[in-house]
Amino acid sequence: MPPIRVQMARPIAVELSVPGDRSISHRALLLAALSNGPCELRGFVPSPECLAAVEACRGFGVPVEMSGGGDGGRGPVRLLVRGVGHGVGRGVVEPVDPIDCGSFATPLALLMGMAAGFPFRTRFLADSRVAEGVQPVVELLQSMGVRVLASGPVGARMYTVDGSRGLRAVRGPLPVLSSRVKGAGLFAGMSAGSGRTTLVEPVRTRDHTERMMQYFLVKTLRSGNAISIHGGQVPESRDFPIPGDIGSAAVWIVAAAMQPGADLVVREVGLNESRTVFLRILVRMAAQIGESVKEWRFGEPWGHVTVHGMPLRSVRVTAEESTLVADELPVLAAAAAVADGESCFAVEAGSVAARLMAAAAANLERMGVEVRHMGSAWHIMGNGFRGPLRGALLSAGGDHRLALGAVAAGLVADGESEIEHADVVEDVYPGFSAMLAKFQTREISMGIEPRVAFPRREIPVAGSGSGSSIAT
């Protein structure tokens, strides 16, 4: 794929929607597969990550029918999943071939947790990039009595899970702070024959798994930072609409917030509080952002977000907050580049947040932004909207988060910005290139007020709080 080319877009005035939430899509799919009957999933996102989970379910003998997917296969998909429950007698079969999860650590982790309760051997194939993220899952499942082996050359790792009906319930801390590891433990705990599995997290991570389990009538219990689940439960078959991905919407939200006078409405997007911490950071920067929750019926809050572009001010982000909003750090750094004053982003050494901030800072420096690295913090000297950034040759390094941060900065830069190694964006946001093209034409920038069919409610200024999440 050629480099992404970005030019200044103004004024932004538009309503839009974004593809379905990937984290919710594959969790809904696995719960539907384990349910006791047919489930319809609407708005399923046809990203390679989620389609890999579909093929994995089919490998276990779960009938999955797909329809929709217009706009060249990038549009939302409707899935009809005929749940087969936990038992082999109900339709679960031992996969003949290894289940290929590619470089997708989250589906691999959740599938390994699901396979832990099946009384047969399942082989998962993945490349070496997932090894670090999956090793804590291996350790957790082993503590529950599951034999898990990793073998094979770099680039083609094989994970063999010997499922067991003797799966034991456990209680203890998560090996690492990660929602995917917690999700794997909850799927395994749901299959345990008896007893209650309790996982303790020092900071509450994304809670999609437990929310959706409750919706599918699988009982979980939270006490502080401990989440418990009883074994022997089977999800009840239910239909599930998947909201838009707030992570995908972040680039447009920040682009509008960076442009005084802009107006944006993002419709039918997930508003789970564990995913919207970055909105609260923007509000601390004086961004005028409102949200309207439309539905709670399906376990996940979803609704609309409005943005009215205003001059931004600098912000201080703690190391804990940087960890909680790691996925959105590059777009927040872009916002800091045009804010008034010096913004400070503290990060934990060696963390994902630290890597992303270093790369995002390098891109901003190429655009003429003054950035200082002092100790464990990055200081971005905002220009206070006194002029546009400078178009430049930027690099996404094969990371969609860096690509989106570069796009946000490019939309307020003078001249063209070229973003190399950014083709991964289409894998996580199907249709992104087409939407970006609209943002740089009069189709998006008409200079008109968007129609807002609901009252605007300001998001309160608040910190991350205990309900925030790790973006993994």
ZICORVEN-V734007 format. One record per residue. PHI is phi in radians with two decimals (NA if undefined). NEAR is the number of other ideal C-beta (glycine too) atoms within 12 Angstrom. Layout:
phi:PHI near:NEAR
phi:PHI near:NEAR
//
This chain:
phi:NA near:18
phi:-1.19 near:11
phi:-1.04 near:23
phi:-1.35 near:38
phi:-1.93 near:27
phi:-2.22 near:42
phi:-2.23 near:27
phi:-1.02 near:29
phi:-2.14 near:38
phi:-2.76 near:29
phi:-1.52 near:28
phi:-1.34 near:43
phi:-2.70 near:30
phi:-2.84 near:35
phi:-1.89 near:30
phi:-2.65 near:36
phi:-2.24 near:30
phi:-2.18 near:41
phi:-1.03 near:44
phi:-1.04 near:48
phi:-1.21 near:45
phi:-1.15 near:45
phi:-1.05 near:47
phi:-1.33 near:48
phi:-1.02 near:48
phi:-1.33 near:47
phi:-1.19 near:48
phi:-1.07 near:51
phi:-1.06 near:48
phi:-1.18 near:52
phi:-1.15 near:49
phi:-1.12 near:46
phi:-1.11 near:47
phi:-1.55 near:46
phi:-1.34 near:38
phi:-1.70 near:26
phi:3.12 near:25
phi:-1.29 near:23
phi:-2.35 near:39
phi:-1.86 near:29
phi:-1.92 near:48
phi:-1.81 near:28
phi:1.48 near:36
phi:-1.05 near:45
phi:-1.53 near:48
phi:-1.48 near:39
phi:-1.41 near:40
phi:-0.95 near:29
phi:-1.06 near:41
phi:-1.30 near:44
phi:-1.18 near:32
phi:-1.11 near:34
phi:-1.18 near:46
phi:-1.07 near:39
phi:-1.13 near:30
phi:-1.10 near:38
phi:-1.10 near:43
phi:-1.09 near:29
phi:-1.09 near:31
phi:-1.51 near:39
phi:1.53 near:26
phi:-1.52 near:37
phi:-1.21 near:24
phi:-2.27 near:34
phi:-1.86 near:21
phi:-2.02 near:27
phi:-2.55 near:17
phi:1.52 near:22
phi:1.26 near:25
phi:-1.18 near:14
phi:0.99 near:17
phi:1.21 near:12
phi:1.47 near:19
phi:-1.68 near:28
phi:-1.34 near:24
phi:-1.09 near:34
phi:-2.03 near:34
phi:-1.82 near:26
phi:-1.93 near:42
phi:-1.91 near:27
phi:-1.90 near:42
phi:-1.72 near:26
phi:-1.04 near:39
phi:-2.05 near:33
phi:1.18 near:30
phi:-1.58 near:38
phi:-1.44 near:22
phi:-1.07 near:18
phi:-1.12 near:11
phi:-1.59 near:21
phi:2.25 near:25
phi:-1.20 near:31
phi:-2.20 near:21
phi:-1.33 near:22
phi:-1.05 near:28
phi:-1.28 near:14
phi:-1.91 near:16
phi:-1.04 near:28
phi:-1.50 near:35
phi:-1.53 near:30
phi:-1.85 near:42
phi:0.94 near:30
phi:-1.83 near:29
phi:-1.74 near:37
phi:-1.24 near:36
phi:-1.18 near:42
phi:-1.02 near:44
phi:-1.06 near:47
phi:-1.08 near:52
phi:-1.15 near:52
phi:-1.15 near:52
phi:-1.11 near:51
phi:-1.11 near:48
phi:-1.16 near:48
phi:-1.22 near:47
phi:-1.05 near:50
phi:-1.63 near:45
phi:-1.55 near:38
phi:-1.43 near:24
phi:-2.75 near:23
phi:-1.63 near:24
phi:-2.13 near:40
phi:-1.89 near:33
phi:-2.06 near:48
phi:-1.86 near:32
phi:-2.64 near:40
phi:-1.56 near:25
phi:-1.15 near:22
phi:-1.17 near:21
phi:-1.62 near:37
phi:-1.00 near:27
phi:-1.11 near:25
phi:-1.29 near:34
phi:-1.69 near:41
phi:-0.96 near:28
phi:-1.08 near:33
phi:-1.17 near:49
phi:-0.99 near:36
phi:-1.10 near:25
phi:-1.14 near:39
phi:-1.15 near:46
phi:-1.10 near:28
phi:-1.17 near:29
phi:-1.66 near:40
phi:1.58 near:27
phi:-1.71 near:40
phi:-1.53 near:23
phi:-2.20 near:37
phi:-2.12 near:20
phi:-2.00 near:30
phi:-2.63 near:17
phi:1.73 near:19
phi:-1.32 near:12
phi:-1.06 near:14
phi:1.67 near:15
phi:-2.61 near:23
phi:-1.37 near:33
phi:-1.94 near:30
phi:-1.91 near:43
phi:-1.89 near:28
phi:-1.92 near:43
phi:-1.59 near:26
phi:-1.12 near:36
phi:-2.63 near:26
phi:-1.31 near:22
phi:-1.59 near:20
phi:-0.89 near:38
phi:-1.77 near:27
phi:-1.31 near:31
phi:-2.32 near:31
phi:-2.36 near:23
phi:2.95 near:20
phi:-1.31 near:24
phi:-1.13 near:36
phi:-1.04 near:29
phi:-2.49 near:31
phi:-1.45 near:31
phi:-2.76 near:38
phi:-1.23 near:43
phi:-1.22 near:44
phi:-1.19 near:41
phi:-1.04 near:50
phi:-1.07 near:48
phi:-1.07 near:52
phi:-1.13 near:54
phi:-1.23 near:56
phi:-1.13 near:51
phi:-1.17 near:48
phi:-1.09 near:47
phi:-1.11 near:45
phi:-1.56 near:46
phi:-1.03 near:36
phi:-1.07 near:26
phi:-2.72 near:16
phi:1.54 near:23
phi:-2.09 near:26
phi:-1.57 near:42
phi:-2.20 near:30
phi:-1.98 near:45
phi:-1.95 near:24
phi:-2.04 near:35
phi:-1.10 near:20
phi:-2.30 near:29
phi:-1.16 near:31
phi:-1.62 near:38
phi:-0.89 near:44
phi:-1.94 near:37
phi:-1.02 near:45
phi:-1.07 near:48
phi:-1.23 near:38
phi:-1.08 near:38
phi:-1.29 near:43
phi:-1.07 near:41
phi:-1.06 near:27
phi:-1.13 near:32
phi:-1.46 near:39
phi:1.11 near:21
phi:-1.73 near:36
phi:-1.40 near:24
phi:-2.20 near:35
phi:-2.36 near:20
phi:-1.93 near:26
phi:-2.33 near:15
phi:1.13 near:15
phi:-1.73 near:22
phi:-1.84 near:24
phi:-2.10 near:37
phi:-2.12 near:32
phi:-2.55 near:36
phi:-1.50 near:24
phi:-1.33 near:33
phi:1.38 near:23
phi:-1.69 near:33
phi:-2.11 near:29
phi:-1.04 near:39
phi:-1.48 near:24
phi:-1.15 near:28
phi:-2.63 near:28
phi:-1.37 near:27
phi:-2.58 near:43
phi:-1.56 near:30
phi:-1.75 near:43
phi:-1.29 near:49
phi:-1.13 near:40
phi:-1.48 near:46
phi:-1.10 near:47
phi:-1.15 near:46
phi:-1.22 near:43
phi:-1.26 near:49
phi:-0.99 near:47
phi:-1.12 near:50
phi:-1.32 near:45
phi:-1.07 near:50
phi:-1.20 near:48
phi:-1.03 near:45
phi:-1.24 near:45
phi:-1.09 near:51
phi:-1.35 near:48
phi:-2.04 near:40
phi:-0.91 near:26
phi:1.63 near:23
phi:-1.23 near:39
phi:-2.36 near:37
phi:-2.48 near:44
phi:-2.19 near:36
phi:-1.86 near:45
phi:-1.75 near:30
phi:0.88 near:34
phi:-2.01 near:44
phi:-1.16 near:51
phi:-2.13 near:34
phi:-1.00 near:40
phi:-1.05 near:30
phi:-1.33 near:38
phi:-2.07 near:44
phi:-2.01 near:42
phi:-1.06 near:43
phi:-1.11 near:48
phi:-1.13 near:43
phi:-1.22 near:32
phi:-1.17 near:43
phi:-1.07 near:45
phi:-1.11 near:31
phi:-1.11 near:32
phi:-1.53 near:38
phi:1.35 near:28
phi:-1.17 near:41
phi:-1.67 near:31
phi:-2.25 near:42
phi:-2.22 near:30
phi:-2.36 near:37
phi:-2.31 near:26
phi:-1.34 near:25
phi:-1.65 near:23
phi:-2.46 near:21
phi:-2.23 near:17
phi:-1.14 near:15
phi:-1.92 near:30
phi:1.50 near:31
phi:-1.94 near:43
phi:-1.24 near:30
phi:-2.63 near:38
phi:3.12 near:31
phi:-2.20 near:38
phi:-2.14 near:50
phi:-2.00 near:40
phi:-2.34 near:45
phi:-2.11 near:30
phi:-1.11 near:35
phi:-2.39 near:26
phi:-0.99 near:26
phi:-1.67 near:39
phi:-2.06 near:25
phi:-1.15 near:28
phi:-2.53 near:37
phi:-2.00 near:25
phi:-2.03 near:38
phi:-1.31 near:24
phi:-1.07 near:27
phi:-1.12 near:26
phi:-1.12 near:34
phi:-1.06 near:42
phi:-1.17 near:37
phi:-1.19 near:42
phi:-2.04 near:46
phi:-0.93 near:42
phi:-1.08 near:40
phi:-1.72 near:45
phi:-0.98 near:48
phi:-1.06 near:51
phi:-1.29 near:48
phi:-1.15 near:54
phi:-1.10 near:52
phi:-1.09 near:52
phi:-1.09 near:56
phi:-1.10 near:48
phi:-1.16 near:52
phi:-1.89 near:43
phi:-1.29 near:38
phi:-1.58 near:24
phi:1.95 near:24
phi:-1.69 near:25
phi:-1.67 near:41
phi:-2.22 near:31
phi:-2.03 near:47
phi:-1.46 near:27
phi:-2.41 near:36
phi:-1.49 near:25
phi:-0.98 near:18
phi:1.38 near:13
phi:-1.49 near:26
phi:-1.04 near:31
phi:-1.04 near:38
phi:-1.12 near:26
phi:-1.13 near:24
phi:-1.16 near:38
phi:-1.14 near:44
phi:-1.06 near:30
phi:-1.23 near:33
phi:-1.13 near:48
phi:-1.10 near:39
phi:-1.09 near:28
phi:-1.13 near:48
phi:-1.13 near:47
phi:-1.07 near:26
phi:-1.14 near:27
phi:-1.67 near:40
phi:1.57 near:24
phi:-1.54 near:36
phi:-1.43 near:20
phi:-2.27 near:31
phi:-2.15 near:18
phi:-1.90 near:23
phi:-2.23 near:15
phi:1.11 near:15
phi:-1.80 near:21
phi:-2.23 near:27
phi:-1.95 near:40
phi:-1.93 near:30
phi:-1.94 near:44
phi:-1.55 near:26
phi:-1.27 near:35
phi:-1.62 near:32
phi:1.04 near:20
phi:1.10 near:25
phi:-1.39 near:16
phi:3.04 near:17
phi:-1.31 near:27
phi:-1.21 near:39
phi:-1.84 near:25
phi:-1.01 near:26
phi:-2.74 near:28
phi:-1.48 near:25
phi:-2.06 near:41
phi:-2.27 near:27
phi:-1.63 near:36
phi:1.02 near:25
phi:1.28 near:21
phi:-2.05 near:33
phi:-1.10 near:38
phi:-1.16 near:41
phi:-1.21 near:42
phi:-1.09 near:45
phi:-1.17 near:49
phi:-1.10 near:49
phi:-1.16 near:51
phi:-1.10 near:47
phi:-1.00 near:50
phi:-1.18 near:49
phi:-1.12 near:45
phi:-1.23 near:49
phi:-2.10 near:45
phi:-1.90 near:41
phi:-1.48 near:21
phi:1.61 near:19
phi:-1.52 near:21
phi:-1.90 near:41
phi:-2.01 near:27
phi:-1.93 near:45
phi:-1.52 near:25
phi:0.99 near:24
phi:-2.03 near:40
phi:-1.13 near:23
phi:-1.13 near:28
phi:-1.01 near:36
phi:-1.13 near:29
phi:-1.24 near:31
phi:-1.80 near:40
phi:-2.38 near:39
phi:-1.01 near:35
phi:1.57 near:32
phi:-1.06 near:37
phi:-1.05 near:28
phi:-1.15 near:22
phi:-1.17 near:34
phi:-1.07 near:35
phi:-1.05 near:20
phi:-1.16 near:21
phi:-1.15 near:37
phi:-1.88 near:27
phi:-2.27 near:17
phi:-1.25 near:17
phi:-1.11 near:18
phi:-1.77 near:31
phi:-1.66 near:28
phi:-1.62 near:20
phi:1.22 near:17
phi:-2.09 near:17
phi:-1.31 near:18
phi:-1.25 near:28
phi:-1.30 near:14
phi:-2.00 near:23
phi:-1.70 near:14
phi:-2.66 near:20
phi:-1.22 near:13
phi:-1.47 near:21
phi:-2.20 near:19
phi:-1.24 near:22
phi:-1.29 near:29
phi:-1.12 near:16
phi:-1.27 near:18
phi:-2.69 near:20
phi:-1.42 near:21
phi:-1.28 near:30
phi:1.20 near:19
phi:-1.32 near:21
phi:-1.54 near:24
phi:-1.36 near:37
phi:-2.40 near:41
phi:-1.44 near:39
phi:-1.55 near:39
phi:-2.31 near:36
//
